[in-house]
Amino acid sequence: MNIGDKVRVMGTPDGVPKDNKQLMTLFRGCVGKTFPIVKFDDGLIELHVGEVFGKPAEYHQIWLDPGQVQVVEA
């Protein structure tokens, strides 16, 4: 995987607190959608996902383990 590759979010991370409704909504809204990799940070993939919520892409970011995404376009 490289910066710019498009990846599909396959699920929510296990560590997301179930009682944090806002964070759960953010991650659930991204599942099944495709985003370009923005950068790598400490072994995690950074995705800008604001467009899912009608905002500019960089308005919301998520960080996922590489095992939680699937490359759809390299």
PDB file with one MODEL, atoms N, CA, C and O in Angstrom:
MODEL        1
ATOM      1  N   MET A   1       0.844  -1.175   0.000  1.00  0.00           N
ATOM      2  CA  MET A   1       0.000   0.000   0.000  1.00  0.00           C
ATOM      3  C   MET A   1       0.890   1.238   0.000  1.00  0.00           C
ATOM      4  O   MET A   1       1.940   1.286   0.641  1.00  0.00           O
ATOM      5  N   ASN A   2       0.425   2.234  -0.744  1.00  0.00           N
ATOM      6  CA  ASN A   2       1.165   3.479  -0.865  1.00  0.00           C
ATOM      7  C   ASN A   2       0.218   4.666  -0.756  1.00  0.00           C
ATOM      8  O   ASN A   2      -0.991   4.524  -0.935  1.00  0.00           O
ATOM      9  N   ILE A   3       0.776   5.836  -0.460  1.00  0.00           N
ATOM     10  CA  ILE A   3      -0.012   7.062  -0.444  1.00  0.00           C
ATOM     11  C   ILE A   3      -0.645   7.239  -1.823  1.00  0.00           C
ATOM     12  O   ILE A   3       0.023   7.088  -2.846  1.00  0.00           O
ATOM     13  N   GLY A   4      -1.925   7.555  -1.840  1.00  0.00           N
ATOM     14  CA  GLY A   4      -2.664   7.734  -3.078  1.00  0.00           C
ATOM     15  C   GLY A   4      -3.446   6.508  -3.511  1.00  0.00           C
ATOM     16  O   GLY A   4      -4.404   6.629  -4.274  1.00  0.00           O
ATOM     17  N   ASP A   5      -3.056   5.320  -3.036  1.00  0.00           N
ATOM     18  CA  ASP A   5      -3.837   4.119  -3.348  1.00  0.00           C
ATOM     19  C   ASP A   5      -5.247   4.289  -2.798  1.00  0.00           C
ATOM     20  O   ASP A   5      -5.434   4.868  -1.728  1.00  0.00           O
ATOM     21  N   LYS A   6      -6.229   3.791  -3.519  1.00  0.00           N
ATOM     22  CA  LYS A   6      -7.608   3.836  -3.031  1.00  0.00           C
ATOM     23  C   LYS A   6      -7.918   2.541  -2.308  1.00  0.00           C
ATOM     24  O   LYS A   6      -7.658   1.446  -2.809  1.00  0.00           O
ATOM     25  N   VAL A   7      -8.485   2.693  -1.103  1.00  0.00           N
ATOM     26  CA  VAL A   7      -8.801   1.535  -0.271  1.00  0.00           C
ATOM     27  C   VAL A   7     -10.257   1.586   0.170  1.00  0.00           C
ATOM     28  O   VAL A   7     -10.835   2.660   0.331  1.00  0.00           O
ATOM     29  N   ARG A   8     -10.837   0.408   0.361  1.00  0.00           N
ATOM     30  CA  ARG A   8     -12.204   0.285   0.866  1.00  0.00           C
ATOM     31  C   ARG A   8     -12.136  -0.054   2.348  1.00  0.00           C
ATOM     32  O   ARG A   8     -11.402  -0.958   2.750  1.00  0.00           O
ATOM     33  N   VAL A   9     -12.893   0.663   3.153  1.00  0.00           N
ATOM     34  CA  VAL A   9     -12.958   0.408   4.594  1.00  0.00           C
ATOM     35  C   VAL A   9     -13.821  -0.832   4.803  1.00  0.00           C
ATOM     36  O   VAL A   9     -14.972  -0.883   4.369  1.00  0.00           O
ATOM     37  N   MET A  10     -13.246  -1.833   5.476  1.00  0.00           N
ATOM     38  CA  MET A  10     -13.917  -3.121   5.623  1.00  0.00           C
ATOM     39  C   MET A  10     -14.679  -3.271   6.948  1.00  0.00           C
ATOM     40  O   MET A  10     -15.521  -4.161   7.070  1.00  0.00           O
ATOM     41  N   GLY A  11     -14.401  -2.425   7.930  1.00  0.00           N
ATOM     42  CA  GLY A  11     -15.098  -2.532   9.206  1.00  0.00           C
ATOM     43  C   GLY A  11     -14.608  -1.488  10.184  1.00  0.00           C
ATOM     44  O   GLY A  11     -13.660  -0.753   9.907  1.00  0.00           O
ATOM     45  N   THR A  12     -15.261  -1.429  11.329  1.00  0.00           N
ATOM     46  CA  THR A  12     -14.850  -0.496  12.369  1.00  0.00           C
ATOM     47  C   THR A  12     -13.783  -1.146  13.242  1.00  0.00           C
ATOM     48  O   THR A  12     -13.818  -2.357  13.459  1.00  0.00           O
ATOM     49  N   PRO A  13     -12.835  -0.356  13.745  1.00  0.00           N
ATOM     50  CA  PRO A  13     -11.796  -0.917  14.620  1.00  0.00           C
ATOM     51  C   PRO A  13     -12.398  -1.443  15.919  1.00  0.00           C
ATOM     52  O   PRO A  13     -13.405  -0.924  16.401  1.00  0.00           O
ATOM     53  N   ASP A  14     -11.781  -2.467  16.474  1.00  0.00           N
ATOM     54  CA  ASP A  14     -12.251  -3.054  17.732  1.00  0.00           C
ATOM     55  C   ASP A  14     -12.174  -2.081  18.900  1.00  0.00           C
ATOM     56  O   ASP A  14     -12.978  -2.167  19.829  1.00  0.00           O
ATOM     57  N   GLY A  15     -11.222  -1.159  18.867  1.00  0.00           N
ATOM     58  CA  GLY A  15     -10.990  -0.268  19.999  1.00  0.00           C
ATOM     59  C   GLY A  15     -11.914   0.931  20.088  1.00  0.00           C
ATOM     60  O   GLY A  15     -11.785   1.731  21.015  1.00  0.00           O
ATOM     61  N   VAL A  16     -12.839   1.080  19.158  1.00  0.00           N
ATOM     62  CA  VAL A  16     -13.748   2.228  19.199  1.00  0.00           C
ATOM     63  C   VAL A  16     -14.759   2.003  20.310  1.00  0.00           C
ATOM     64  O   VAL A  16     -15.482   1.006  20.295  1.00  0.00           O
ATOM     65  N   PRO A  17     -14.822   2.926  21.287  1.00  0.00           N
ATOM     66  CA  PRO A  17     -15.773   2.756  22.399  1.00  0.00           C
ATOM     67  C   PRO A  17     -17.218   2.749  21.894  1.00  0.00           C
ATOM     68  O   PRO A  17     -17.648   3.674  21.204  1.00  0.00           O
ATOM     69  N   LYS A  18     -17.942   1.724  22.237  1.00  0.00           N
ATOM     70  CA  LYS A  18     -19.335   1.571  21.778  1.00  0.00           C
ATOM     71  C   LYS A  18     -20.248   2.685  22.300  1.00  0.00           C
ATOM     72  O   LYS A  18     -21.276   2.979  21.690  1.00  0.00           O
ATOM     73  N   ASP A  19     -19.881   3.299  23.411  1.00  0.00           N
ATOM     74  CA  ASP A  19     -20.716   4.356  23.976  1.00  0.00           C
ATOM     75  C   ASP A  19     -20.406   5.734  23.382  1.00  0.00           C
ATOM     76  O   ASP A  19     -21.088   6.708  23.700  1.00  0.00           O
ATOM     77  N   ASN A  20     -19.388   5.825  22.528  1.00  0.00           N
ATOM     78  CA  ASN A  20     -19.063   7.079  21.862  1.00  0.00           C
ATOM     79  C   ASN A  20     -19.829   7.120  20.533  1.00  0.00           C
ATOM     80  O   ASN A  20     -19.319   6.708  19.491  1.00  0.00           O
ATOM     81  N   LYS A  21     -21.050   7.621  20.598  1.00  0.00           N
ATOM     82  CA  LYS A  21     -21.954   7.606  19.444  1.00  0.00           C
ATOM     83  C   LYS A  21     -21.379   8.356  18.241  1.00  0.00           C
ATOM     84  O   LYS A  21     -21.504   7.900  17.105  1.00  0.00           O
ATOM     85  N   GLN A  22     -20.752   9.500  18.492  1.00  0.00           N
ATOM     86  CA  GLN A  22     -20.216  10.314  17.412  1.00  0.00           C
ATOM     87  C   GLN A  22     -19.100   9.572  16.670  1.00  0.00           C
ATOM     88  O   GLN A  22     -19.064   9.575  15.440  1.00  0.00           O
ATOM     89  N   LEU A  23     -18.208   8.946  17.404  1.00  0.00           N
ATOM     90  CA  LEU A  23     -17.105   8.207  16.801  1.00  0.00           C
ATOM     91  C   LEU A  23     -17.612   6.961  16.074  1.00  0.00           C
ATOM     92  O   LEU A  23     -17.135   6.632  14.988  1.00  0.00           O
ATOM     93  N   MET A  24     -18.576   6.273  16.674  1.00  0.00           N
ATOM     94  CA  MET A  24     -19.148   5.094  16.022  1.00  0.00           C
ATOM     95  C   MET A  24     -19.841   5.489  14.713  1.00  0.00           C
ATOM     96  O   MET A  24     -19.725   4.778  13.715  1.00  0.00           O
ATOM     97  N   THR A  25     -20.553   6.606  14.710  1.00  0.00           N
ATOM     98  CA  THR A  25     -21.208   7.091  13.499  1.00  0.00           C
ATOM     99  C   THR A  25     -20.179   7.404  12.428  1.00  0.00           C
ATOM    100  O   THR A  25     -20.386   7.090  11.256  1.00  0.00           O
ATOM    101  N   LEU A  26     -19.075   8.018  12.820  1.00  0.00           N
ATOM    102  CA  LEU A  26     -18.008   8.350  11.882  1.00  0.00           C
ATOM    103  C   LEU A  26     -17.467   7.088  11.216  1.00  0.00           C
ATOM    104  O   LEU A  26     -17.402   7.014   9.989  1.00  0.00           O
ATOM    105  N   PHE A  27     -17.083   6.104  12.011  1.00  0.00           N
ATOM    106  CA  PHE A  27     -16.511   4.883  11.445  1.00  0.00           C
ATOM    107  C   PHE A  27     -17.547   4.076  10.654  1.00  0.00           C
ATOM    108  O   PHE A  27     -17.242   3.583   9.568  1.00  0.00           O
ATOM    109  N   ARG A  28     -18.745   3.939  11.175  1.00  0.00           N
ATOM    110  CA  ARG A  28     -19.782   3.165  10.468  1.00  0.00           C
ATOM    111  C   ARG A  28     -20.140   3.793   9.130  1.00  0.00           C
ATOM    112  O   ARG A  28     -20.442   3.090   8.166  1.00  0.00           O
ATOM    113  N   GLY A  29     -20.105   5.121   9.076  1.00  0.00           N
ATOM    114  CA  GLY A  29     -20.408   5.819   7.832  1.00  0.00           C
ATOM    115  C   GLY A  29     -19.375   5.572   6.748  1.00  0.00           C
ATOM    116  O   GLY A  29     -19.648   5.792   5.568  1.00  0.00           O
ATOM    117  N   CYS A  30     -18.200   5.122   7.132  1.00  0.00           N
ATOM    118  CA  CYS A  30     -17.112   4.886   6.183  1.00  0.00           C
ATOM    119  C   CYS A  30     -17.039   3.440   5.694  1.00  0.00           C
ATOM    120  O   CYS A  30     -16.424   3.170   4.662  1.00  0.00           O
ATOM    121  N   VAL A  31     -17.651   2.519   6.412  1.00  0.00           N
ATOM    122  CA  VAL A  31     -17.569   1.104   6.051  1.00  0.00           C
ATOM    123  C   VAL A  31     -18.165   0.885   4.662  1.00  0.00           C
ATOM    124  O   VAL A  31     -19.277   1.324   4.368  1.00  0.00           O
ATOM    125  N   GLY A  32     -17.405   0.200   3.822  1.00  0.00           N
ATOM    126  CA  GLY A  32     -17.840  -0.099   2.467  1.00  0.00           C
ATOM    127  C   GLY A  32     -17.518   0.984   1.457  1.00  0.00           C
ATOM    128  O   GLY A  32     -17.706   0.790   0.256  1.00  0.00           O
ATOM    129  N   LYS A  33     -17.035   2.124   1.930  1.00  0.00           N
ATOM    130  CA  LYS A  33     -16.708   3.238   1.036  1.00  0.00           C
ATOM    131  C   LYS A  33     -15.212   3.239   0.723  1.00  0.00           C
ATOM    132  O   LYS A  33     -14.416   2.627   1.435  1.00  0.00           O
ATOM    133  N   THR A  34     -14.847   3.931  -0.347  1.00  0.00           N
ATOM    134  CA  THR A  34     -13.477   3.955  -0.844  1.00  0.00           C
ATOM    135  C   THR A  34     -12.875   5.345  -0.676  1.00  0.00           C
ATOM    136  O   THR A  34     -13.515   6.356  -0.965  1.00  0.00           O
ATOM    137  N   PHE A  35     -11.631   5.374  -0.202  1.00  0.00           N
ATOM    138  CA  PHE A  35     -10.910   6.625   0.029  1.00  0.00           C
ATOM    139  C   PHE A  35      -9.452   6.459  -0.373  1.00  0.00           C
ATOM    140  O   PHE A  35      -8.917   5.353  -0.300  1.00  0.00           O
ATOM    141  N   PRO A  36      -8.795   7.547  -0.801  1.00  0.00           N
ATOM    142  CA  PRO A  36      -7.362   7.459  -1.060  1.00  0.00           C
ATOM    143  C   PRO A  36      -6.582   7.526   0.261  1.00  0.00           C
ATOM    144  O   PRO A  36      -6.983   8.215   1.199  1.00  0.00           O
ATOM    145  N   ILE A  37      -5.478   6.806   0.313  1.00  0.00           N
ATOM    146  CA  ILE A  37      -4.592   6.887   1.482  1.00  0.00           C
ATOM    147  C   ILE A  37      -3.906   8.248   1.459  1.00  0.00           C
ATOM    148  O   ILE A  37      -3.297   8.631   0.460  1.00  0.00           O
ATOM    149  N   VAL A  38      -4.011   8.971   2.567  1.00  0.00           N
ATOM    150  CA  VAL A  38      -3.408  10.297   2.672  1.00  0.00           C
ATOM    151  C   VAL A  38      -1.977  10.188   3.184  1.00  0.00           C
ATOM    152  O   VAL A  38      -1.066  10.820   2.649  1.00  0.00           O
ATOM    153  N   LYS A  39      -1.787   9.375   4.231  1.00  0.00           N
ATOM    154  CA  LYS A  39      -0.445   9.158   4.759  1.00  0.00           C
ATOM    155  C   LYS A  39      -0.456   7.968   5.702  1.00  0.00           C
ATOM    156  O   LYS A  39      -1.506   7.410   6.020  1.00  0.00           O
ATOM    157  N   PHE A  40       0.728   7.599   6.137  1.00  0.00           N
ATOM    158  CA  PHE A  40       0.907   6.529   7.115  1.00  0.00           C
ATOM    159  C   PHE A  40       1.422   7.167   8.398  1.00  0.00           C
ATOM    160  O   PHE A  40       2.284   8.045   8.352  1.00  0.00           O
ATOM    161  N   ASP A  41       0.904   6.734   9.535  1.00  0.00           N
ATOM    162  CA  ASP A  41       1.301   7.301  10.819  1.00  0.00           C
ATOM    163  C   ASP A  41       1.384   6.189  11.853  1.00  0.00           C
ATOM    164  O   ASP A  41       0.366   5.644  12.282  1.00  0.00           O
ATOM    165  N   ASP A  42       2.590   5.864  12.242  1.00  0.00           N
ATOM    166  CA  ASP A  42       2.808   4.859  13.292  1.00  0.00           C
ATOM    167  C   ASP A  42       2.166   3.519  12.947  1.00  0.00           C
ATOM    168  O   ASP A  42       1.597   2.858  13.815  1.00  0.00           O
ATOM    169  N   GLY A  43       2.258   3.120  11.679  1.00  0.00           N
ATOM    170  CA  GLY A  43       1.708   1.841  11.247  1.00  0.00           C
ATOM    171  C   GLY A  43       0.244   1.881  10.869  1.00  0.00           C
ATOM    172  O   GLY A  43      -0.306   0.872  10.426  1.00  0.00           O
ATOM    173  N   LEU A  44      -0.403   3.028  11.035  1.00  0.00           N
ATOM    174  CA  LEU A  44      -1.814   3.173  10.690  1.00  0.00           C
ATOM    175  C   LEU A  44      -1.957   3.948   9.386  1.00  0.00           C
ATOM    176  O   LEU A  44      -1.082   4.728   9.012  1.00  0.00           O
ATOM    177  N   ILE A  45      -3.060   3.723   8.711  1.00  0.00           N
ATOM    178  CA  ILE A  45      -3.370   4.414   7.464  1.00  0.00           C
ATOM    179  C   ILE A  45      -4.299   5.584   7.785  1.00  0.00           C
ATOM    180  O   ILE A  45      -5.303   5.412   8.476  1.00  0.00           O
ATOM    181  N   GLU A  46      -3.964   6.766   7.284  1.00  0.00           N
ATOM    182  CA  GLU A  46      -4.822   7.930   7.483  1.00  0.00           C
ATOM    183  C   GLU A  46      -5.677   8.148   6.244  1.00  0.00           C
ATOM    184  O   GLU A  46      -5.180   8.198   5.119  1.00  0.00           O
ATOM    185  N   LEU A  47      -6.977   8.277   6.485  1.00  0.00           N
ATOM    186  CA  LEU A  47      -7.933   8.551   5.418  1.00  0.00           C
ATOM    187  C   LEU A  47      -8.697   9.824   5.761  1.00  0.00           C
ATOM    188  O   LEU A  47      -9.045  10.047   6.921  1.00  0.00           O
ATOM    189  N   HIS A  48      -8.958  10.658   4.761  1.00  0.00           N
ATOM    190  CA  HIS A  48      -9.800  11.838   4.952  1.00  0.00           C
ATOM    191  C   HIS A  48     -11.184  11.479   4.438  1.00  0.00           C
ATOM    192  O   HIS A  48     -11.349  11.137   3.267  1.00  0.00           O
ATOM    193  N   VAL A  49     -12.178  11.555   5.316  1.00  0.00           N
ATOM    194  CA  VAL A  49     -13.493  10.984   5.029  1.00  0.00           C
ATOM    195  C   VAL A  49     -14.653  11.970   5.149  1.00  0.00           C
ATOM    196  O   VAL A  49     -15.810  11.553   5.187  1.00  0.00           O
ATOM    197  N   GLY A  50     -14.363  13.257   5.209  1.00  0.00           N
ATOM    198  CA  GLY A  50     -15.412  14.257   5.409  1.00  0.00           C
ATOM    199  C   GLY A  50     -16.518  14.236   4.367  1.00  0.00           C
ATOM    200  O   GLY A  50     -17.665  14.570   4.666  1.00  0.00           O
ATOM    201  N   GLU A  51     -16.177  13.843   3.143  1.00  0.00           N
ATOM    202  CA  GLU A  51     -17.179  13.842   2.064  1.00  0.00           C
ATOM    203  C   GLU A  51     -18.359  12.927   2.357  1.00  0.00           C
ATOM    204  O   GLU A  51     -19.463  13.156   1.863  1.00  0.00           O
ATOM    205  N   VAL A  52     -18.129  11.892   3.158  1.00  0.00           N
ATOM    206  CA  VAL A  52     -19.219  10.980   3.530  1.00  0.00           C
ATOM    207  C   VAL A  52     -20.308  11.738   4.287  1.00  0.00           C
ATOM    208  O   VAL A  52     -21.477  11.355   4.261  1.00  0.00           O
ATOM    209  N   PHE A  53     -19.911  12.812   4.956  1.00  0.00           N
ATOM    210  CA  PHE A  53     -20.832  13.574   5.799  1.00  0.00           C
ATOM    211  C   PHE A  53     -21.129  14.955   5.221  1.00  0.00           C
ATOM    212  O   PHE A  53     -21.564  15.856   5.939  1.00  0.00           O
ATOM    213  N   GLY A  54     -20.889  15.118   3.906  1.00  0.00           N
ATOM    214  CA  GLY A  54     -21.205  16.371   3.236  1.00  0.00           C
ATOM    215  C   GLY A  54     -20.251  17.506   3.537  1.00  0.00           C
ATOM    216  O   GLY A  54     -20.610  18.672   3.378  1.00  0.00           O
ATOM    217  N   LYS A  55     -19.054  17.190   3.964  1.00  0.00           N
ATOM    218  CA  LYS A  55     -18.031  18.185   4.299  1.00  0.00           C
ATOM    219  C   LYS A  55     -16.846  18.020   3.353  1.00  0.00           C
ATOM    220  O   LYS A  55     -16.785  17.036   2.616  1.00  0.00           O
ATOM    221  N   PRO A  56     -15.903  18.962   3.359  1.00  0.00           N
ATOM    222  CA  PRO A  56     -14.666  18.739   2.609  1.00  0.00           C
ATOM    223  C   PRO A  56     -13.957  17.485   3.147  1.00  0.00           C
ATOM    224  O   PRO A  56     -14.045  17.184   4.338  1.00  0.00           O
ATOM    225  N   ALA A  57     -13.265  16.770   2.282  1.00  0.00           N
ATOM    226  CA  ALA A  57     -12.635  15.491   2.649  1.00  0.00           C
ATOM    227  C   ALA A  57     -11.805  15.597   3.917  1.00  0.00           C
ATOM    228  O   ALA A  57     -11.879  14.722   4.779  1.00  0.00           O
ATOM    229  N   GLU A  58     -11.012  16.662   4.044  1.00  0.00           N
ATOM    230  CA  GLU A  58     -10.100  16.766   5.184  1.00  0.00           C
ATOM    231  C   GLU A  58     -10.791  17.174   6.491  1.00  0.00           C
ATOM    232  O   GLU A  58     -10.137  17.256   7.531  1.00  0.00           O
ATOM    233  N   TYR A  59     -12.092  17.429   6.451  1.00  0.00           N
ATOM    234  CA  TYR A  59     -12.831  17.837   7.650  1.00  0.00           C
ATOM    235  C   TYR A  59     -12.851  16.734   8.706  1.00  0.00           C
ATOM    236  O   TYR A  59     -12.801  17.023   9.902  1.00  0.00           O
ATOM    237  N   HIS A  60     -12.923  15.472   8.276  1.00  0.00           N
ATOM    238  CA  HIS A  60     -12.884  14.320   9.180  1.00  0.00           C
ATOM    239  C   HIS A  60     -11.776  13.379   8.719  1.00  0.00           C
ATOM    240  O   HIS A  60     -11.621  13.127   7.525  1.00  0.00           O
ATOM    241  N   GLN A  61     -11.015  12.869   9.667  1.00  0.00           N
ATOM    242  CA  GLN A  61      -9.977  11.888   9.369  1.00  0.00           C
ATOM    243  C   GLN A  61     -10.185  10.663  10.245  1.00  0.00           C
ATOM    244  O   GLN A  61     -10.657  10.753  11.379  1.00  0.00           O
ATOM    245  N   ILE A  62      -9.819   9.516   9.684  1.00  0.00           N
ATOM    246  CA  ILE A  62      -9.780   8.297  10.493  1.00  0.00           C
ATOM    247  C   ILE A  62      -8.442   7.615  10.255  1.00  0.00           C
ATOM    248  O   ILE A  62      -7.815   7.803   9.212  1.00  0.00           O
ATOM    249  N   TRP A  63      -8.013   6.827  11.224  1.00  0.00           N
ATOM    250  CA  TRP A  63      -6.779   6.056  11.132  1.00  0.00           C
ATOM    251  C   TRP A  63      -7.151   4.597  11.342  1.00  0.00           C
ATOM    252  O   TRP A  63      -7.820   4.241  12.312  1.00  0.00           O
ATOM    253  N   LEU A  64      -6.706   3.766  10.416  1.00  0.00           N
ATOM    254  CA  LEU A  64      -7.039   2.345  10.467  1.00  0.00           C
ATOM    255  C   LEU A  64      -5.800   1.491  10.308  1.00  0.00           C
ATOM    256  O   LEU A  64      -4.818   1.892   9.684  1.00  0.00           O
ATOM    257  N   ASP A  65      -5.868   0.311  10.885  1.00  0.00           N
ATOM    258  CA  ASP A  65      -4.845  -0.705  10.685  1.00  0.00           C
ATOM    259  C   ASP A  65      -4.952  -1.177   9.234  1.00  0.00           C
ATOM    260  O   ASP A  65      -6.059  -1.281   8.707  1.00  0.00           O
ATOM    261  N   PRO A  66      -3.822  -1.465   8.577  1.00  0.00           N
ATOM    262  CA  PRO A  66      -3.887  -1.933   7.179  1.00  0.00           C
ATOM    263  C   PRO A  66      -4.794  -3.152   6.976  1.00  0.00           C
ATOM    264  O   PRO A  66      -5.312  -3.343   5.876  1.00  0.00           O
ATOM    265  N   GLY A  67      -4.994  -3.969   7.992  1.00  0.00           N
ATOM    266  CA  GLY A  67      -5.859  -5.131   7.878  1.00  0.00           C
ATOM    267  C   GLY A  67      -7.342  -4.784   7.832  1.00  0.00           C
ATOM    268  O   GLY A  67      -8.171  -5.655   7.570  1.00  0.00           O
ATOM    269  N   GLN A  68      -7.685  -3.526   8.083  1.00  0.00           N
ATOM    270  CA  GLN A  68      -9.084  -3.112   8.088  1.00  0.00           C
ATOM    271  C   GLN A  68      -9.515  -2.469   6.780  1.00  0.00           C
ATOM    272  O   GLN A  68     -10.640  -1.987   6.650  1.00  0.00           O
ATOM    273  N   VAL A  69      -8.599  -2.468   5.807  1.00  0.00           N
ATOM    274  CA  VAL A  69      -8.922  -1.903   4.500  1.00  0.00           C
ATOM    275  C   VAL A  69      -8.529  -2.887   3.407  1.00  0.00           C
ATOM    276  O   VAL A  69      -7.731  -3.799   3.628  1.00  0.00           O
ATOM    277  N   GLN A  70      -9.098  -2.689   2.234  1.00  0.00           N
ATOM    278  CA  GLN A  70      -8.785  -3.528   1.075  1.00  0.00           C
ATOM    279  C   GLN A  70      -8.413  -2.589  -0.073  1.00  0.00           C
ATOM    280  O   GLN A  70      -9.168  -1.668  -0.386  1.00  0.00           O
ATOM    281  N   VAL A  71      -7.268  -2.811  -0.697  1.00  0.00           N
ATOM    282  CA  VAL A  71      -6.844  -1.982  -1.826  1.00  0.00           C
ATOM    283  C   VAL A  71      -7.778  -2.265  -3.007  1.00  0.00           C
ATOM    284  O   VAL A  71      -7.990  -3.419  -3.379  1.00  0.00           O
ATOM    285  N   VAL A  72      -8.331  -1.200  -3.586  1.00  0.00           N
ATOM    286  CA  VAL A  72      -9.193  -1.355  -4.752  1.00  0.00           C
ATOM    287  C   VAL A  72      -8.558  -0.743  -6.001  1.00  0.00           C
ATOM    288  O   VAL A  72      -8.938  -1.072  -7.125  1.00  0.00           O
ATOM    289  N   GLU A  73      -7.588   0.152  -5.794  1.00  0.00           N
ATOM    290  CA  GLU A  73      -6.891   0.758  -6.929  1.00  0.00           C
ATOM    291  C   GLU A  73      -5.526   1.249  -6.464  1.00  0.00           C
ATOM    292  O   GLU A  73      -5.422   2.147  -5.628  1.00  0.00           O
ATOM    293  N   ALA A  74      -4.486   0.644  -7.021  1.00  0.00           N
ATOM    294  CA  ALA A  74      -3.122   1.034  -6.643  1.00  0.00           C
ATOM    295  C   ALA A  74      -2.560   1.996  -7.667  1.00  0.00           C
ATOM    296  O   ALA A  74      -1.422   2.445  -7.533  1.00  0.00           O
TER     297      ALA A  74
ENDMDL
END
